[in-house]
Amino acid sequence: MSDCLKTFANAYREAFDQLRRSGADNIFLSRFPGGCCSLATEVMCAHLIELGWKDVEYTGGQELEGEGSHAWLNCGGIIVDITADQFGDHLPTVYVGGGMGLHSEYDNKAMDVRLDLYDPDLIKSVKAKAGKRLAETSFASDCQREN
């Protein structure tokens, strides 16, 4: 499952990066990855659920010591985070694993996916770009039924 999630996460990170570089007129894209963890996580979560994945949660919360917040996917105990690098260059652009110290700094609660809060054209563009990248990999044949 971990390799499939890495492929999926990389496709979404590439999609967001491509849209940001394209100069698309969107407040979220202009500052990606900063302040975009909820958007990125919710879109990925919804897509995995659409594909029939189970045990996928939009997770995150408030800092235990501070006022910030962060969000990531929890897929059966595997954390998927494509925006951790907003907190420093020493953090990976795509993280898939058991958790970094960063994730233990938050109160870790499951949250509801609310795609209706975002521009539907942006969501469609991100999903299309990520889907195109995923189609170039073995994700469709190897991963949709792996969970």
Secondary structure as UniProt FT lines:
FT   HELIX           2..21
FT   TURN            22..23
FT   HELIX           27..31
FT   TURN            32..35
FT   HELIX           37..50
FT   TURN            51..52
FT   STRAND          56..63
FT   STRAND          69..75
FT   TURN            76..77
FT   STRAND          78..81
FT   HELIX           84..87
FT   TURN            89..90
FT   STRAND          95..97
FT   HELIX           101..105
FT   STRAND          109..111
FT   HELIX           115..117
FT   HELIX           120..135
FT   TURN            136..138
FT   HELIX           139..142
FT   TURN            143..145
//
